[in-house]
Amino acid sequence: MALDHQADFVIAGAGHNSLVTACYLAAAGQSCVVIDARDIPGGGAATEEILGPGFAIDTCSTGHTLILQNPIIRLDELGLVARHGLTYIDPDPVAHVALPDGEQITMHLDAERTIAEFARYCEADAESYRRLLAEFDELRPLLAKARAFPVGYGPSLRDLLKEHPRGGIWARRMAMSARDVILGEFVSPHVRAFMGWMAFQTAVPIDQAGTGLLAYQIIAPRQARSWSIPMGGSGRLVDALVGFLRARGTEFHLGTKIGGLILEDGRCVGVRAEDGRIFRGRKGVVSTIHVKHLVDMAPPDVWGETFRYGVKTYNVGVPFFASYLATTAPPVFQTPRGPRMAVSAGYAGWIEDLVQSGRNIYDGRFSDDIAWLLVATPSLVDPGRAPAGHHTVKLLTHTIYDLPGEGPAGWAARKEAYTDRLLATLRRFCPGFTDDVILARLTKSPVDIEAANPHMIHGAPHGGDRSATFSGEQRPVPGWAAHRMPIPGLWQTGGTTHPGGSITGYPGRNAARVILGDIGIDPATVMAT
């Protein structure tokens, strides 16, 4: 017999953003019940022992630089740091990137050392980088203000720039592509490749209009703070959020797949699990279900034509390919200036190669040529993630989901050879990272990534493309960017909402602001701003 579970709010999905929303609701005295199809909470912020006991692997996100700018961490609004043990590490070096001709660039926390790295290739580029950092400082407070409010609740970045003396310059950069910004600011092919590698971190093809700010807003915060990681793994953020919620009586129902929304008199009042259980929300439902799936959970007519069209045309983004390794040694990059290691390292093709790789993906063309590779080794600075003397290494790249002539099923036979290709690329620069140091490996093609987390449609983990067509008031659908959905009593958060994917917590905090206001509670009771 189906059991009723009831609370003020049903939280449909346990990704970090929906947990953030739930925390603010709980802080305001609202009861919540959280449901997720996976057996563990966290979505893309999970840490799992998938390679054996003692090897704590971040199965999706590792770097958390962006959420550190969010008041939930910056001001510790919920006490996640002070009372729930969340601690961040700022690795130095920040990054190390190998290039096609064997040259390599190291980004240090000391900006002058990074500038000196650029100067080895071009003095003008070194000064351009110094100027980039200084110019971003003038944009930083405006960007933070724009992100900290839901769409329509505060001034947009474009609105704020209208009052800025250099607003026209930034407005142009916002409309440009990252490729064009990089080509306009830097001369050396080596520096351009490094900047392109950074800009491609959010998995938006860097020649897309509206990606221009990526050349600034990815690299400048890392130069200021590093590629910050939670001590113990990405999942420690989730542990803190879950701890906050459990302390306030929140129920969790994991391994529970949602089959549909429950509507009464045109209002969303709960969800029905596939196993028949009913979860009711007295005040409504907060969803982090991907909007492509969400529209299938209620009759088409309740959404309206505009919303359905917006979802139909929504671009799910670039698929990822991941390989996880348990090792006895880290990747050590051999350079003319001595060995280098970094938590965030990798390989970048020339900028034209990076651009072509994005075009190939969006055109559905498969290529064995690796143009962008991220090599994450968090155990370098957080040794507790692996047994003594061992390491965890994650290889990430972008690729396609639907293999030409083979379809998605073709990945089953191809994926191990593709991992070998990634390792061969890495070993050009890390010759000591041989097979004998790898104790175990697990490969996930885009198909495997999607199977492990249905929210990551086609293996794309960022909730959707973030070019101009799918950002701001366009995300996820024009007219529905402020977290309310066409069905009363249903709100949306997560990577499909502004400002998008990655570990930022902004969609979660902004959704909470909207929901609290809608139920008559001043958000200032639980938020500093």
N, C-alpha and C positions, 0 to 999 in steps of 0.2 A: 504494500500500500504506500502511495506517495506521501511523503512527509512535508509539512509546511514549515518553511523557515522564514521568519519575518523580522524586519528591522526598518528603521527610517529610510535607509538607502541600501539597495542592492548594488554592489560594485562588480560589474561584469568584466572580469579580467584583472590579473594581479601583476601587470607590468609596473615599473617604478612610478610612472605618472599617475596611474589610477590609485596606487597606494598613497602617493602624496596627496591626491584629492581626498581620499578617505581619512587621512590623518588630520587634515584641516577640518573636515566635517566632524570627526570625533572630538577634536579639540573644542569645537563649538557645541558639544553636547549631543551630537546626533549619533544614533547607533547605526552600525554598518554590518553587512554580511558580504564577504568577498568570495567570489567564485572564479576558478580558473581551470582550463582544460589540462594544464600540465600538473605534474605531481609535486612541483616546487613552485613557490612564488618568484616573481622577479622579471619574468619575460626575458628581455635582452640584457638584463643586469644580473644574470645568474652566475654563480660559481659552483662547479660540479666536479666530483671526483670520477671523471669518465675514463681515466687511464690508470686507475688503481688507487688504493688507499694512500693518502698523504700528498697526492698531486692535485692541488686545487686549481682547476682550469676555468678561466673566464670563457664561457662558451659563445659569448657575443661581445659585449662591450668590455673594454679594459680601462681606457682613459676617461676621467671624469672632470676635466678642466672646466667645462662650461657650467656645470651645476654649482661649482664653487662661487660663481658670481651671483647665483640665485639667493635671495634672502633666506630661503630655508636652510642654507648652509652658511652663507656669509654672515647673517645675523643670528644663526642658530635658533630660528623662531620656534621650533618644536623640541629643542633640546636633544636632537639626534647626536650631536657631538658631546655635549656636556653630560647627558644622562644615559645615552644608549651606546656609547663606546665607539662611535664612528671616527676614524682617524685617517688622515690623508698623508701620502708621501709625495714629495716633489723631486723626481729623479733628476740627476745631473750626470751626464749630458741629457738634454731634452730629446734629441733625436740624432740619428746618424744615417746618412743616405748614400748608397753606392750608385755610381753612374756608368753609362755604357762603355766609356773608354778606360775604366778602371779608377778614375778619380773619385774621391769621396769627400763629403762635407759633413762636419759635425756641428750641431747646434748646441751651444752651451747656455746655462742659465745666466752667465755673465754675458750681457749683450755685446760688450766690446770684443770678447773672444769670438762670438759668432760673426761679428762684423769683420774681424781679421780673417776668418775663414773665407768670406766672400771676397775680400780684398786680394786673396791669392789668385783669383781669376779676373777681377776687374775692380779697380779702385772706385770707379763711378758707381758700380753696383753696390759696393759697400756703403757708399754715402746714400744711395737710394734706399737701402734697407734701414739705415739710421733714420732717414726721413719718414719712411713707412711707419716705423714704431712711434715716432713723435706725432705724426698725423693721426694715427689711430687713437692716441690719448685724447684728442679733442672729440672723437666720435664715441668713445667708450661710454661716457655717462648718458648720452642720448640713446645709444643702442640698448643699454640696460633699462632705461625708462620705458622704451618702446616694448621690450620683451616682457616687462613686469606687469603688463596689463593685457587683458583680453582684447581682441580686435573690437574697436568701437568704444572701448571703455576709457581710453586715454589717447593722447596724440600718437599717431603713427610716426615711424622714423622719418618718412617723407614730410609730415607736418612739422616735426621738430627742426628739420633741416631748413625749412623756409625762413626761420628766424636766425639761422647760423650764418656768420659772415662768409664761410666757405661752403655753404650748403649746396650751391650749384655744382661744385666740384664733386661732392659726395653723391649728389643725385645722379650725375653722369656715371660715376663708378658703379652705383647700384644697378644701373641699366645695362652696363657692359658685361661682357663675359670675363671670367677669371683669366682666360688665355689672353685676351686683349689687354687687360690691366698688366699682366706680367710682361708681355712683349713691349708694352709702352714704357715700363719702369726699369727693366733690366736688359742688359746687353749680352752678357756671357751665357752661352748655352748651358753651362754647368749650373749657374745660379737659377736660370729659368727652369731647368729640370727639377731642382730642389723645391722651388716655389710651387711648381705644378704638382709635385708629389704631395705637398702640404694641402694645396687647394682641393685635391681629389679625395681628401680624407672623408668627406661627407657623402661620397659616392654619387655626386652629381657631375655629369660630364662637363669639363671645365670650359667648353666652348659654348655652353648654353647661356642665352641672354639672362641677366639677372643674377649671375654667379660672381660678379666682380668683387663683391665684398669678401668673398672667401679668401682672396689673396691677402686680406688684412685680418679678418676676424678669426681665422684659424691660427695663424702664426703669431700674431701679437700677444694674445693671452698666454700662449705657451712660452713665448719669450719672457713674459712677466712672471709666470708661475710654474711652468713646466707642463708635461703631459701627466697630470696628477692622477694618482691611483689610490684606491682605498686599501689600507693595510688589511691583508687577509683575503682580498679578492673583491671583484665588483659586487658580489652578493652581500658584502657587509653593509652596503647602503640599504639593501632590501631587509637585512636582518634588523637594522635600526628602525626602519619604517614598520615592519611587522611587530617588533617589540613594543613600539609606541601604541599600535592598534590593539594588540592582545592585552596590554595593560588597561585598556579602556573597554574590554569585553567584546571586541570584534570577533566574529566567527569566521573561520576560513574553511572553505570546501574545495579542496584541490582534487585534481583528477576528475573534474566534473565538467563535461562539455555541455555548453548551452545549445539548446535546440531551437529556441524561439523566444520572442518577446510576448508578454501577456498584456493585452490591451482590454480596457474596460471603459466604455463610453468615450472612446477615442483617446484615452490617456494610457501611458505605459505605467503599469502597476507592479511589474515583476518580470521574471524570466522563468522559462520551463527548461529543465535539464533534459538531456537525451534519455536519461534513465527514469524519467517520469517525475522526479521531484520538482516541487514548486517553491520558488523563492520570491517572496513578495516584499516590495518596498512601499512603506506607507506614504513616503514623499516622492519616491521615484527611483530611477535606475541611472547609474553612471556607467557608461560603456567605454571600454578601450578596445573593443572588437574592431578589427579593420573595417572601414566603411564599405569595402567591396563585399564583405560577408554580412555586415549589419543589415543591408537592404534586403537580404534574403530571409530575414528573421521576422518579417511582418508583411502583410499584403501590399502589393505594389501601390495601390491607390492611396495609402495613408502617407506615403512619402511625398507625393506630388511630382509633376513632370520635371521641374527644374532640378530638384535634388537627385532624382534618378539619372538625369542626363549628366549632372556633375560627377556622380559616382562612376557612371559608364565610361566617361572620358578621363577619369583620374589615372595618372601614371603611377604605377606601384614602385617604380624606381629600379635601380641597378642591383642585380643579384650578386651575392658574395659566394666565394668558394673558400673553405676553411680547412686547415690541417692542424691538428693538435699533437704535440710531441711531449713525451716524458724523456728527459735526457740526463746524462751524467756530466754534461758540460754545456755552457752557453755558446751561441754563435759569436765568434771573435773575428772581427773584420780586420784584415791585414792592410795597412796603408803605408805609404812611404814615410809617414810621420809616426809610425808605431801602431800597435794594436789598439782597436777601439771596440767598446761595447756600449750598448744603450738599451734601455727598456723598450723604447720605440725606435726601431731601425727599419731598414728596407732598401729597396731598389727602385730607381726611377729611370725610365727611358727618357730620351730627349723630349722636349715639350710637344713636338709634332707627333711623337709616338703616343704620348699620353692623350692627346686630342683624338688621334685615330682610334685608340682603344675604346674611348667613350662612344665614338661614332659606330664602331663595329658592334658594340653591345646594343645600342638603340636600333641598329639596322638588322640585328639578329645574325651577325656573322661571327663564327667561332674562329679564334686564333690561338695557336700554341705559343705565340710570342708573348712574353710577359713584359708589360710596360710599367705596371705598378704592383709593388709587393710591400706589404707591411709585415714586419717580423717583431712580435711582441714577446719580451722575456721579462716579465715582472718579478720573477724570482731573483733577479740581479740585485734588487734593492729590498725585496720582501722575501727573505729566505724561508719563512715559515710556510710558503705555498708549496714547498716540495720537501721530501726527506733530505736530511743533511747531505750536502755535497751534490745535490741533484737540482734540476731546473725544469720549469715548464716553458714551452715555446709554442707560440701560435703563429701560423702563416695565414695571411689573408690576401686575397686578390679579388678583382671584379671579373665577371664573365657573363655568359648568357645561360638562360634556363632551358630553352627549347633548342636542342642541337639539330642543325640542318640535316634532314634525311633520317634522323634517329628519334627525334622528340626528346622529352625529358627522361624517358626510360634509358636512353643511351648513356647517361652519366654513370650508371651502375658498372659498366665495363670500362669506362674511361677514367674514372676519378683517381685511381691509384697512380696511373701513368701521369696524370696531370700534377699530382703531388710531387712525383719524381721530377717533373719539369721545374716546379717551384724550388725544390731542393738543389737542383743543378744550377739554377740562377743564383741562389744564395751561395753555393760553394765556389763560385767564381771569385768571391771576395772573402769567404770564410772556409778556406781549404781544410781546416781541422775539424769542421763540423761533418764528420763522416758517419756512415751508417752504424758504426760500432758504438757511437755515443748515444744513439737513439734506442731507448729501451722499449718504447711502445709508441704507436701512432694511431690516430683516428682521423679519417678524412670525411668531410661533409661537403657534398656537392650542393648546389642551390636546391635540388630536389630534397636532399636530406635535411637541410636547414628549414625548409617549409614544412616537412613532415614533423619535425621536432617542435615547431611553433607555428600554428596556422596563421598567426598574425603576420608572419614574414612571408607574404605571398611571393612566389617565385624565388624565394631565398633572399629577398630584399629586406634588410633589417631596419631601415630608417623610416618606415611608414609612408613612403612615397617620395617622388621626385620633389626637389626644393628649388627648381628654377622659377622664373617669374610667373609662369602659368599656374603654379601650384603653391604659391606662398601668400602670406598675409591674408587679405580678405578672400582670396581664392581657395584657401585651404580649410576643409576639404572641398567645399562647394561654395560658390558665390552666394551670399545671403545667409549662409549657415556657418560662419567662421567664428562665432562667439560662443561655441560649445553647446548651445541649445540645438536640438534636432527638430525636424518637422513635427514629430510626435510629442505633444506635451508630456512632461514627466520623464523625458529622456534627454540626458546630456552626454556629450562625447568629449573624451580627453585622449591623451596618447599621441603617438607619432603622426597620426593623420591630421592633427590639429596644429594651429600656430604655436610656436615657430617651427615645429617639425620634430624629426627624430634626433638621435644622439641622447646622451645622458645629461639633460638640462634641468628636468623637473619643472620647467616653465609651463608646459601644457597642463600639468597636474595642479600647480598652484593657481594658474589663471582660471581653470575650470572651477576650482573651489570658490574663487572670488565670485564668479557668476552664480553658482548654485546657492551660496549663502545669501547673496542679495535677493535671489528669486524666492527664497523661503522666509525672507524678512529678518535676516540676521546680518548685522554690520560686519563685513570681513575684518575690519580693524580690531575686532575682539580677539582675533587669533593671528593677525598679520601685522607686521611692523609698519608696512606702507600699503 
